[in-house]
C-alpha cells in the first residue's frame, strides 16, 4: 500500500467500502508487480537457457566433427592394411623377408599362421617344442613382425605372390 492510500485510510478521508476497494486495488497492484518481476526472472532464465542450449549444440557439432575425422582415419587405416589383390600387390619387403626364411622356418611359418600352437607344430613336424619356439622367434625377427596377427596379415598379403614365386 502506498503512503497516500495509508494517509487517506488512517485519516478517515475515505469510507470503509472505499478503503477496502483501495486496499484490494493495492494488493492487486502488488501481485501484478510480483508477476512482472517473475516474468523478468523467467525471461532472464530463458535467455540463459538458450545460451546453454547453444553451447551444447556447439559441443555436439565438435563431437560430430571428431567422429567424422575418426571414421575417416579408420577407413584410411583399413585401406592401408588391405589384403593384396591383383590391383594391390603385396608389399615387396614382405616377399624379400619371406625369402630370407630357411625351408624349415617356412614350414613352421605356414603352420604358425594357421593358428597352430608351437606344441602342435612340434608334433606335426617331428621336432621338439623348444626347437619350434626358436624357429618361431627367428621367423618373427626375420619378418619384422611384432606379434602373430601381424605375421598372419603378412602371410595373407603375400600368399598369391608366394604361390607365383614358388612355381
Long-range contacts (C-beta under 8 A, 24 or more apart in sequence): 1-26, 2-26, 81-153, 83-156, 83-157, 84-156, 84-157, 84-158, 84-159, 84-160, 84-161, 85-160, 86-160, 89-161, 90-157, 90-158, 90-160, 90-161, 91-154, 91-157, 91-158, 94-143, 94-154, 94-157, 94-158, 95-158, 95-161, 95-162, 95-165, 97-142, 97-143, 97-144, 97-154, 98-143, 98-154, 98-158, 98-162, 100-142, 101-139, 101-142, 101-143, 104-135, 105-135, 105-138, 105-139, 105-142, 108-132, 108-135, 108-136, 108-139, 109-139, 109-143, 109-151, 109-155, 110-155, 112-136, 112-139, 112-148, 112-151, 113-148, 113-151, 113-152, 113-155
